[in-house]
Amino acid sequence: MAGHAVLEVNDATFDSEVLQSEQPVLVDFWAAWCGPCRALAPLVDAIAEEYNGRLKVMKMDVDQNSATPARYGVRGIPALIFFKGGKVANQIVGFVPKEKITEGLDKLFA
């Protein structure tokens, strides 16, 4: 379900891929059965292309990984969590237009 600029992350690789990343990271918490998650996927792919080189974009399937979503209090999906310097910088829950996501990203780079 991830585009070529979007990488899959799981509970085992989360700390090294996300928290220890030199770049800011956007993690999309999703599930295959979730309609709004599927609707959001092309927007996340477009953002990955647009911010390529400045932002790491990852997807985590909440059905296959429960520890990380629990650690970050993910109760509803889709959930986009922005990480900068290993810390949560922003988060968006539910389907939102692309502009809302880019607004959140622009705060990361400000």
C-alpha positions as CSV (number, residue, x, y, z in Angstrom):
1,M,0.0,0.0,0.0
2,A,3.0,2.3,0.2
3,G,4.2,4.3,-2.8
4,H,7.9,4.1,-3.8
5,A,8.8,7.2,-1.8
6,V,7.0,5.8,1.3
7,L,8.7,3.1,3.4
8,E,7.0,0.5,5.7
9,V,8.0,0.6,9.4
10,N,7.2,-1.8,12.1
11,D,7.5,-2.1,15.9
12,A,11.0,-3.6,15.6
13,T,12.4,-0.9,13.2
14,F,10.5,2.1,14.6
15,D,13.2,3.5,16.9
16,S,16.0,3.2,14.4
17,E,14.0,4.4,11.4
18,V,12.0,7.2,13.0
19,L,13.3,8.3,16.4
20,Q,17.0,8.2,15.4
21,S,16.4,9.8,11.9
22,E,18.4,12.9,11.0
23,Q,15.4,14.1,9.0
24,P,11.9,14.9,10.2
25,V,9.6,11.9,9.8
26,L,5.9,11.6,9.0
27,V,4.4,8.3,10.1
28,D,1.0,7.3,8.7
29,F,-0.7,4.8,11.1
30,W,-3.2,2.8,9.0
31,A,-5.0,-0.5,8.4
32,A,-6.0,-2.3,5.2
33,W,-9.7,-2.4,6.2
34,C,-9.9,1.4,6.9
35,G,-11.6,3.3,4.1
36,P,-10.4,6.8,5.2
37,C,-6.8,5.3,5.4
38,R,-7.1,4.1,1.8
39,A,-8.4,7.6,0.8
40,L,-5.5,9.3,2.5
41,A,-2.8,7.0,1.0
42,P,-2.5,8.9,-2.3
43,L,-2.1,12.2,-0.4
44,V,0.6,10.7,1.8
45,D,2.4,9.4,-1.4
46,A,2.2,12.8,-3.0
47,I,3.7,14.4,0.1
48,A,6.5,11.9,0.1
49,E,7.3,12.9,-3.5
50,E,7.0,16.6,-2.8
51,Y,9.2,16.6,0.3
52,N,11.6,13.9,-1.0
53,G,15.1,14.6,0.5
54,R,13.7,16.8,3.3
55,L,11.3,14.4,5.0
56,K,11.1,10.7,5.6
57,V,7.6,9.3,5.1
58,M,6.7,5.9,6.7
59,K,3.6,3.8,7.0
60,M,2.8,1.5,9.9
61,D,0.0,-1.1,9.7
62,V,-1.7,-1.0,13.1
63,D,-3.1,-4.5,12.7
64,Q,0.4,-6.0,12.4
65,N,2.1,-3.6,15.0
66,S,0.5,-2.9,18.3
67,A,3.3,-1.7,20.5
68,T,4.2,1.6,18.7
69,P,0.6,2.8,18.2
70,A,-0.1,2.1,21.9
71,R,3.1,3.9,22.9
72,Y,1.9,7.1,21.0
73,G,-1.7,6.8,22.0
74,V,-3.0,6.1,18.5
75,R,-6.7,5.4,19.1
76,G,-8.2,6.4,15.7
77,I,-6.9,5.9,12.2
78,P,-5.7,7.2,9.9
79,A,-3.3,9.0,12.2
80,L,-0.4,11.1,10.9
81,I,2.3,11.8,13.5
82,F,5.2,14.1,12.7
83,F,8.5,13.4,14.5
84,K,11.4,15.8,14.7
85,G,14.5,15.0,16.6
86,G,13.0,11.8,18.0
87,K,10.0,13.7,19.5
88,V,6.4,14.1,18.4
89,A,6.1,17.5,16.8
90,N,2.5,17.4,15.6
91,Q,-0.3,14.9,14.8
92,I,-3.4,14.7,12.7
93,V,-6.1,12.1,13.2
94,G,-8.7,11.3,10.6
95,F,-8.9,12.0,6.9
96,V,-7.9,15.6,6.1
97,P,-7.2,17.5,2.8
98,K,-3.6,17.6,1.6
99,E,-3.4,21.3,2.5
100,K,-3.9,20.5,6.2
101,I,-1.0,18.0,6.1
102,T,1.3,20.5,4.4
103,E,0.4,23.1,6.9
104,G,1.6,20.7,9.7
105,L,4.7,20.0,7.7
106,D,5.5,23.7,7.2
107,K,5.5,24.1,11.0
108,L,8.2,21.4,11.2
109,F,10.4,23.2,8.8
110,A,9.8,26.7,10.1
